[in-house]
């Protein structure tokens, strides 16, 4: 934040700044942290809140809860560096296959 504030305060920036910008009350650590807490938000999709191994098993079933699966970006064990759309689609595709396998097994159909 200090670097961004320094850049925004440079004379060369004055011609492109159309009005006041929101900034911390001062450059103190306390004011910077207060500003960050009040003003920041995530730009990326939250993930990894139900990570495989800690909340769900490898078949995406919630540990200790019968009949419940988590099939979204929250099962990712860590936040990916890129967009979460494609990995989430793959998780859903895999979950569909797992659910299908479980239904076949419950009906007595043997799969290879």
Secondary structure, DSSP 4 states (H G I P E B T S, - for coil): -HHHHHHHTSGGGTTT--S-----SSSSHHHHHHHHHHH---SSPP--TT-BTTTB-TT-BBTT-TT-B--SGGG-SS--SS-SHHHHHHHHHHHHHHHHHHHHHHTT----
